[in-house]
Amino acid sequence: MRDVIDDEKVDVEVVFGSMGPSSSFETEIVSVIEDVVREQVEGALVIPSTCVGFTDSRVLRRHGVHSYGFVPTLMDASLAAGVHGHNERTPIEGLNTGIQILFEVVRRFTNAQRL
């Protein structure tokens, strides 16, 4: 920020900063997520992304635990624009699809771990 602003009259102070390593996208759980999403939602893709915020998963990743922010909900651009806004919402159909996807991911992954 200091370099971009490039004005000595502007004081830039980091109030809180916490970085963590990224999680590999080449894991068994990601493969399960991809399989289930493809089966449940025609034409859907699972892609890695980043967000400007953070979660406590950064602490887990520091200890070698792969952690992913996976929230399978179906929304169009207008709903996505309202995320964390005063009128944030999700359609019941999208919520139900997300619940089915999460349930199936957990079922398959835990069964695979038992084998």
C-alpha positions as CSV (number, residue, x, y, z in Angstrom):
1,M,0.0,0.0,0.0
2,R,2.8,2.4,0.9
3,D,4.3,1.9,-2.6
4,V,1.0,2.4,-4.3
5,I,0.1,5.5,-2.3
6,D,3.6,6.9,-2.5
7,D,2.9,9.9,-0.3
8,E,4.9,10.5,2.9
9,K,1.9,12.5,4.3
10,V,-0.1,9.4,4.4
11,D,0.6,7.0,7.2
12,V,-0.2,3.3,6.5
13,E,-0.4,1.1,9.6
14,V,-0.9,-2.6,9.6
15,V,-3.4,-3.3,12.4
16,F,-3.6,-7.0,11.9
17,G,-1.9,-9.3,9.4
18,S,-1.9,-13.1,9.5
19,M,-0.7,-15.2,6.6
20,G,-0.9,-18.9,6.3
21,P,0.3,-21.4,3.6
22,S,-2.1,-22.5,0.9
23,S,-3.6,-26.0,0.8
24,S,-2.8,-28.3,-2.1
25,F,-5.5,-28.7,-4.6
26,E,-4.2,-32.2,-5.4
27,T,-5.8,-34.1,-2.4
28,E,-8.3,-36.9,-1.9
29,I,-10.9,-34.6,-0.4
30,V,-10.7,-32.2,-3.4
31,S,-11.2,-35.2,-5.8
32,V,-14.3,-36.2,-3.8
33,I,-15.6,-32.7,-3.9
34,E,-15.1,-32.4,-7.7
35,D,-16.8,-35.8,-8.3
36,V,-19.8,-34.9,-6.2
37,V,-20.2,-31.4,-7.6
38,R,-20.0,-32.7,-11.2
39,E,-22.7,-35.3,-10.4
40,Q,-25.1,-32.9,-8.6
41,V,-24.7,-29.7,-10.8
42,E,-24.4,-30.1,-14.5
43,G,-21.6,-28.1,-16.0
44,A,-20.2,-27.0,-12.6
45,L,-16.5,-26.6,-12.1
46,V,-14.5,-26.7,-8.8
47,I,-11.7,-24.2,-9.0
48,P,-9.2,-22.8,-6.5
49,S,-9.7,-19.2,-5.5
50,T,-8.7,-16.7,-2.9
51,C,-10.7,-14.2,-0.9
52,V,-9.7,-10.9,0.6
53,G,-10.7,-12.0,4.1
54,F,-9.5,-15.0,6.1
55,T,-10.7,-17.7,8.4
56,D,-9.1,-19.7,11.2
57,S,-8.1,-22.3,8.7
58,R,-4.9,-20.5,8.2
59,V,-3.8,-21.7,11.7
60,L,-4.7,-25.3,10.8
61,R,-2.7,-25.0,7.5
62,R,0.4,-23.8,9.5
63,H,0.2,-27.2,11.2
64,G,0.0,-29.2,8.0
65,V,-3.8,-29.7,7.9
66,H,-5.3,-29.1,4.5
67,S,-8.1,-26.7,4.9
68,Y,-10.6,-25.5,2.3
69,G,-13.4,-23.0,2.3
70,F,-16.0,-25.1,0.5
71,V,-19.5,-23.6,0.5
72,P,-21.6,-25.2,-2.2
73,T,-24.4,-22.8,-2.8
74,L,-26.0,-21.9,-6.1
75,M,-26.3,-18.1,-6.7
76,D,-26.4,-15.7,-9.5
77,A,-24.5,-12.4,-9.7
78,S,-27.1,-10.4,-7.9
79,L,-27.1,-12.8,-4.9
80,A,-23.3,-12.9,-4.9
81,A,-23.2,-9.1,-4.8
82,G,-25.1,-9.2,-1.5
83,V,-22.8,-11.5,0.4
84,H,-22.2,-10.1,3.9
85,G,-24.6,-7.3,3.1
86,H,-27.7,-6.1,4.9
87,N,-29.9,-8.2,2.6
88,E,-27.7,-11.3,2.3
89,R,-29.8,-14.4,1.3
90,T,-29.7,-17.7,-0.5
91,P,-32.6,-19.4,-2.2
92,I,-34.0,-22.5,-0.5
93,E,-33.3,-24.6,-3.7
94,G,-29.7,-23.6,-3.6
95,L,-29.4,-24.2,0.1
96,N,-30.9,-27.7,-0.3
97,T,-28.5,-28.5,-3.2
98,G,-25.6,-27.4,-1.0
99,I,-26.7,-29.5,1.9
100,Q,-27.0,-32.6,-0.4
101,I,-23.5,-31.9,-1.8
102,L,-21.9,-31.5,1.6
103,F,-23.6,-34.6,2.9
104,E,-22.4,-36.7,0.0
105,V,-18.9,-35.3,0.2
106,V,-18.6,-36.2,3.9
107,R,-20.2,-39.6,3.3
108,R,-17.8,-40.6,0.5
109,F,-14.7,-39.1,2.1
110,T,-15.3,-40.8,5.5
111,N,-16.1,-44.1,3.8
112,A,-13.0,-43.9,1.7
113,Q,-10.9,-43.3,4.9
114,R,-12.3,-46.5,6.4
115,L,-11.1,-48.7,3.5
